Amino acid sequence: MTAPARSREPVMRMAVHHLSLPVRRPRDHGIGRVAETIEIVLLRLETAGGLVGWGEASPWSVFTGTAEAAAAALDRYLRPLILGADPRGLAGLMAQADKTLVGHPEAKAAMETAFLDLLGRMSGLPVCALLGGQCRERIALSVSLADPDFAADLDLLVQIRAEGVGIVKVKTGTKDHAFDLERLERLRADHGDLDIRVDYNQGLAAHEALRRLRDVEAFQVTFIEQPVPGGEREVMADLTAALDTPILADESVFGPEDAIRAARDRVADLFSVKIMKSGGPRRGLEVAAIGAAAGIACYGGDMFESGVAHLAGTHMIAAAPNISLGCEFYQARWYLLHDVLANPFPIQDGHVIVPETPGLGIEVDEDVVRAHALTTREESA
């Protein structure tokens, strides 16, 4: 019997939107402050049959790159690969993207996510099914405490606890050591059942790290994330060996290549997996698989994102048994003044709920996109 012919749905229209989204309050990190707005790039693809897929690039200039660079990567260099392409050839398209453009993982993440969204809509399947199948229906949510005004963070904590959130990640290394210890002491005293993690965002110097981290260990935190600069892998390995508290690598592990080296050298006990670092959900799954083979559990991290990137990360984690330490996809709900999704990003009882509808699972509010766009470039095949 001859198999029925598969219908093609080539991409015929492509739009690149560079957005500036207002945020609620400033946030301090070990490598810089974010305040007033974040900038992201949204990619909109439309097929000949009228199906629409979305992807997001969420860079940070001190971490992965700039929104201007991501927009240019998509608009100038990746557009020739995208227009006219059949989404069913995703693996080949992403391989060609790597040959066309060095780096720019955020732009490639947007491209891959938009194609996965289209594939899901074409097949009637959620993205996690396309990534290997769903292994969890919900993901424990962590909310980061990074306000320079600790009183404001305590107000936020009351709100999120009322909504069932039981995990917080304290951004440390932004002021002095005493400020970090004071906040941890207050949190542990007032919320004894809280799962507390800390994240230095590379904020410690190598010579001071061990002594300060031993102080932090007294508060029984779940993990300590990236205490020193990402390139100082030997220092990370020394801290991992010296401390009882697990060390989580973020800036030290971007893609699968970094993960192999980090696992071999025991740079950390845990990995943070982000689609913006790895270059898309599929490469994020490769990082998680390398971690699994080495006995290294993973955590679902994010950048400064809207709900579109949150959804991509949610589907990746839903298909990755080894990303078992929860996620931090809280920004669409509690940090942005206006998210770009037409309906709220799905959070219930302190967990992210994995959408079961086709593609990413939630529609984008294109009026919001237009209202916050700094630039838009559209082209048809």
N, C-alpha and C positions, 0 to 999 in steps of 0.2 A: 504494500500500500504506500502511495506517495504521500509524504507529509505535506500539510497545507502550507502554502507560501506565507511567509511572515510579512506583514505590512511595514513599510519604512515610515518613520516619523522624523525626517531631517529637521534640524534646527534652522529656521528661516529668519528669525529676528533675534537680536541681542541688544540689551541695554546695560550700560555700566553707570550706576548711580553712586556718586561720592557724597556721603551724608555727614552732617554734623548733628549729633543728638545731645540735647541738654541732660545733665545729671543732677542729682539731688544735692550732693554735698561733696567737698573735696575728700580725696583718699590718698594717704601716704603709703609709699612702698619703699623698700630698701634702696631702689634705684631711681626713684622719682615720684612726683606728685601728679595726680590726675584731678582736674577741677574744671567746672563749668560745662565742658562738652567732651564727648568722645567722637572720633571720626572713624567711620567704617565705609566699606564699599559693598554694595549689593549688586549682584549679577542676576539679570532676568533673561531667561531664554524662552523662546516660543517656537513650537514646531509648526510644520505645515498644516497639521490638523487642529491647531489652536490650543494644544496643551502648553502650560506654562510651568517652568521650573525655576527655583530660586537657589542662590548660593551667596555666601557672605565671606568677605575678607576682613578680618579684625586685627590689624597690626598695631603695634605700639613702637614708637620711634626708638626707644631705648632697649627694646626687646627683640623684635623681629624685623621691623621696617616701618615705612610710612604709608598712609592711605593713598597719597599721590602716586607712590611707586606701584602699589597694588593695582590702582586704577589704570595706570599706563601699561602695566604688564598684561592686563586683561584686554584693554582696548587696542593696543598696538601689536603686541606679540602673539597673544593667544587667540585673538579674534579670527585669524585665518584658519585655525584648526577647528574652531567652534562652529562657525556659520557653514551650513550645509552638511554637518556631521550627523551620523546616525547614533543616537545615545546607546544603542546596543553594542557599540564598539568601544565602550568606556575604557577598558584596560589598555587598548592600543592608543587611544587618544591621550591618556595620561602619560604613557611612555613617550609619545611624541612631544608632549608638553615639556617633559624633562630634557629632551634633546634640543628643544627650541629655546628654552630659557633656563639659565642657571639660577638656583635659589628661588626667591619669591614664593615661599610655601603658602602664604595666605591666599595669594591669587589662585594658586593651583587647588587649594582647599575649596575656594568659591566655585571654581570650574567643576571639580568633581562632585561637589554637593548638588549643584544645579542639574548635572546630568543624572545623578542618582534620584533626585526628585522627579525628573521626567520619566525615568525608567519605572519608578514606582507607580506613577500615574498611568503609564502605558500598560503595566501588568496588573494593576489593581492591588499591589502589595506595598506594605510599609517598607521604608528604606532598610530597617534592620533585617528584614527577610532577605533582601538582596545582598546583605553583607555576610550571610552565612546562617541566619536564623536567630530567633529571639531566645535569650537565655534568662531574661528577667523582665518583669512587667513594670517595676518601679525601682527608683534609684534614690538612696538616701542623699539628702541635700545638705551641703555645708554652706554657711554664709560667712563671708569674711568681715572681720572688724578692723577697719583701717582709717577711721575718722581721726584727724588730729585732736578733735574734741572727744575725749573718752565718754563724757556724759551723753553725747549724742549716740554713741555706740551702745550705751546701756539702754537708752530708750528704744533703739532698734532691736536689741536683744529681747526686751519685753514683748515687742510686737511679733517677732518671729517665733518665739517660744509659744505664744498663744496660738500660732498656726502649726505647731507640731514639730518645728525644727529642733533637733537635738545635737547638732554639730556646728561648731564655729571654728574659724581659722583666724588667729590673731596675727596681724601684720606687725612684725617686730623689726628692730634695727633702724627705725625711722627717727627716733630721738635718742635719749640716753638709755643705758641699761636699766637704770632705776625705774624709768617709765614702763618698760616692758615687764619687769617683775611686779610692779604695783598693779598693773592691769591683770596679770595672771593670778595674783593673790586674791584680788577682788572677785574675779570670775569663779575661782575654785571655792572660795568661801561662800558665795551667794548661790552658786549653781553647782552643787556637788556632783550631780548626775550628768553634767554636760560633757560631751566629747569635745575636748579642746585640742586643737592642732596649732602649730605656730609656723610662720613663713617669713624668713628674713629677706627674700628676694635679693640674695647676693649681698646683703648689707653689712656683713662682718668682715673685718680684716683677719687674715689667717692667724696672726700671732695672738689675737684676743679671743678667737672663736671657742676653743675648748673650755676655757674657764667659764665663759658666759653660758655656754650650753649646759654645763654641769649645773649651774644655778637653775636653768629652765627645767631640767629633768626633775627637780624636786616637786614640780606641779603635776607630774604624771600625765604629760601630754602624749597624744597618740603618735604623732610624728613631728619631726623638725624638718622643714622644707628649705632647701637650697641656702644654707647659711653663708657660703662664700661664693665669689664669682664663679660662673659656670666653667671657665677654662681651668680652674684650679682643681683638677680632678684628683691629683695626688693628695691634696689637703682633704677633699671630700672623702677619699678612701680612708685616710687616717682618722677622721672624725667618726666615720662609720664603725671602724674597728674599736675605737676608744669608748664609745657611748653605749649605754643600754637602750636608750630611746632610738627607734628606727629613724634613719635619715632618708628623706625623700629627695630625689633629684628632679629638678625642673629644667633650669637653664643648662644643666650639664647633659641633658638628653633631649635632642630635638627629634631626629628621625631614627629609623632602624639601624643605621650605621653607628650612630652614637650609642644606641642601646646595646649593640654587640660589645663595643669596647667597655661600656660601663658595667655590663654583667661579668665580663672576663676579669676586670680589675677590681670588682666589688666596690665600685665608686659609691654605691648607695644600697640601702635595703629595699627601697621602693622607688617606683617611677611615676611621674606625672605625665599623663598622655593628653596632648592637646592637638586638635586637628590643624590649628594654625601653625604649630611648630612642625608637625610631621608632613604637612602638605596635603591633607585630606583624610577622610575616615578610613580608607583602606590601608594607608601607611600607618595610621594610628593603631590599627589592629595588628600590624606587623610588630610594632613596638611592644604591644601587650603580649603577643605570642612569644617574643624573645624573652620578655620578663618571666612569663610562665615557665619556659624551658629552664630558666636559671633559678626558679624559686623566688622570684621578685614580684610581689603583688603591685597593682597599679591603682592610680587615683585619676578621676576624670577632671582635669583642669580646664580653665578657659582663659581667654583674654578679656578685653573690654568689649562685650558682644551684645548684639540684639538677640531677639528670640529665634531668628533664622539659624544663626550659628549654634545657639543652644540646642535646637532641634537636631542639627547634624551630629553634635556631640552625644546627644541622648540616644540616637539610633546606633551610633558606634558602640557605646557602653552596653546597650541592650544586646549586642551581638558578641560581647567580649567577656567570657567568664572570669578572666583574670583582672579586669578593671572592677575590683570588688570593694574599694574603699570609699565609694560614694562619688559625688560630683559637686561642683560649685556653680551651677547654672542658676544663680539667684538674681543676676543683674537686670534681666528683663522685668522682674517683678518689683524689686526693692531698690534699684539704683537709677535706672533710666526714668526720666519724667514721662516719656512717651516711647513705648516699644513700637515696632513696625508690624507686629502681628495683628490680624483682625480680631482675634480672640486671645485671652490671656494665655501666656505660656503655662503648660499644665503642671501645677504643683498642688499636692493634696497631702495633708497630714505629715508635713515635713519631708515629702518625697516627690521627685519628678516622676510623672506618669508617662510611660512610653506610649505615643499615639499608635493606634491600630489602623488608621485610615491610610489610603494610598499615599506614597511619596513621603515627604517630611511630615505631613499630617495636619498642618494648619495653614490657612491662607494668609497672605501678606496684604496689609492695608495700603494700597498704592497711593491713596490720598496722603497718608502720613509720609510715605517715601518722597512724594513730590514736594511736600511742605518743608522737608528738612534737607533736600538735595542742594549741595553746593554746585555740583555740575552733573550733567547727564549726557551720555553719548550713546546714540542709538544708530543701528545699521541693520539692513536687511540683506539676505543672500541674493 
